[in-house]
Amino acid sequence: MDLLLIVIIAVTVLVSYKGFNDFNFFRKYEFHIGSIRSGEQIRMITSGFLHGDMMHLAFNMITFYFFAPYVLGSLGHIYFLYVYFGSLVAGSLLTLYMHKNDYSYRAIGASGAVMGLVYASILLDVNDSMRFYGFIPGYIFGIGYLLYSIYGMKAKRDNIGHTAHFGGAIGGYLITIMKEPSLLQTNTRMVILLLIPMVVLFYMHKTNKL
């Protein structure tokens, strides 16, 4: 595995582990609407390195392991970082927008950044060969996970940043198409298909069904 990917995983694991064992550290760097609106915008990035528990951390890092190498190999190191951190910020921005009046809203997780990588890899995989866990088609995983995130947003039973999944996916989607506009022609089916959960989300938000 490329050194850059190892560093991102290592930093995420170390920061998450610190958060597991240090409540004050966790609270200081988690995504929190009230604190962000008071000027602590750094939380929009640091929250992406914190996780709720080992299962949450493991799922994100396993997903990262499967999809990140493909994006890195296709776009190179610089654009990989654009996708990863651009998706992380996009996830935080969408969360801030949708929960701007809920000053107590909190969330953590690398899911936004990881979903950006998932969407980027699906777009770049014009031959539809990407498989998660070796057998789940990448686009089925990506779309299915975002649809599951809608359930998570409605249920509101955890501290996971489900809204960030969509923001991250949108970030990865747009950055990848901006870098490789030819995908609009070479992978038109996926360009359209990946829009479906985003359209569902914004429709439900607009009609107050979330």
Buried (B, 14 or more C-beta within 10 A) or exposed (E): EEEBBEEBBEEBBEBBEBBBEEEEBBEBBBBBBEBBEEEBEEBBBBBBBBBBEEEBBEBBBEBBEBBBBBBBEBBEEEBBBBBBBBBBBBBBBBBBEBBEEEEEBBBBBBBBBBBBBBBBBBBBBBEEEBBBEEEBBBBEBBBBBBEEBBEBBEEEEEBBBBBBBBBBBBBBBBBBBEBBEEBEEEBEEBBEBBBEBBEBBBEBBEEEEB
